[in-house]
Amino acid sequence: MQQQLTNRRVLLGVTGGIAAYKSAELVRRLKELGAEVRVMMTPAATEFVSPLTFQALSGNPVHSQLLDPQAEAGMGHIELARWADLILVAPASADSIARLAHGRADDLFTAVCLASDAVRAMAPAMNRLMWANPATRDNVALLADRGWAVWGPGEGDQACGEIGPGRMLEPLDIAARAAQLFETGLLAGQRLLITAGPTREALDPVRFLSNHSSGKMGFALAREAASAGARVTLISGPVHLPTPDRVTRIDVVSAAEMRDAVLDHVRDCDVFIATAAVVDYRPAQAAAHKIKKHQETLSLELVRNPDILAEVAALAEAPFSVGFAAETDDVAHYAKVKLNAKNLNMIAANRVGGVDSAFDGDDNALQVFWPGGDASISRSSKHSVARQLLELIAQRLRDRD
Ligand code: C5P
């Protein structure tokens, strides 16, 4: 199933109304779509449903106090406002709508809404005459003008015994509308597995063979893929880089460990991108003790490391497999040869060595090839190059479907 809310952070604002009981189901629906959910409640909402219910369903503490020293030490109202990708108010009572329209900030709920630049949506729920009242109409129009999405209300039997417009939309419908807001995410719902950085092949307990790969390209791809809505697992050799937000990172050292980690996770991925500079040969045997310098010369016997990318691309149910080719010359030719030899869906080639070297720098330029096509990504930051490469991958995935 496509999970259009993967990686999305939904802050659900529950305000005081009988429909608050439906918001418990809404939390489940949002989570089913892949969202991370936090709940904030107005004091009136806590009279209808216990915060414990939302805490259990969301898996996160519920926020309701503006000046709670404990909450401020953890996630205070400004952090909460920054955390959210979407603030979803459901049910939105007549009073909460009025307070939002007037920019109030005297409780946690209104203060967070005022302090956030997240996408905002509300599902109103109230008695039909309260909904029809010109004061409510004006408040809703004002908020819609300021960018709030207003979903519903629906018509039908009301808890107050009347019939008419004022019912909160069903949780399934609200969750689907929330997902639609983010459907533009280039890789919404896709699962990406990315390798990055160098590997280290032990010679003895203190020495190793390795290379200068910084891991920057793989980490930039992981970050950009996560913000394009993908669920990303990053398998990294030893690098000095922080884990990008919303990315699951697995640290490995040697090529053998990287291969094991990839094979453990490859069945759960739609796209595999191998940016790692895997060391091609490892010592046939790592010495158990530090090698002493008694001899004038020292010979090392090296054996080939497994080609992780080729192995993945050859799987019966291989993911869309993307390789990188670092070449010193005749870049296009060698890249195309590698595309065929490893049976890849795409290869991104860059020049290494000389002034244009991609290793360790913050910039990169790529020539990208796939069976029957190619594209160039001109020199810019690795983040911008990563975004453009992900666009090409998304395009090829769409064409394949
Ligand atoms: O054959 P070559 O090493 O030039 O291929 C580079 C591509 O293959 C990169 O995508 C790299 O991550 C991947 N690779 C691999 N395992 C290896 C060697 C390379 O996954 N042992």
Boltz pocket constraint, residues with backbone or C-beta under 6 A from the ligand:
constraints:
  - pocket:
      binder: B
      contacts: [[A, 195], [A, 255], [A, 274], [A, 275], [A, 276], [A, 277], [A, 278], [A, 279], [A, 280], [A, 305], [A, 306], [A, 307], [A, 308], [A, 309], [A, 310], [A, 322], [A, 323], [A, 324], [A, 325], [A, 326], [A, 338]]
      max_distance: 6.0
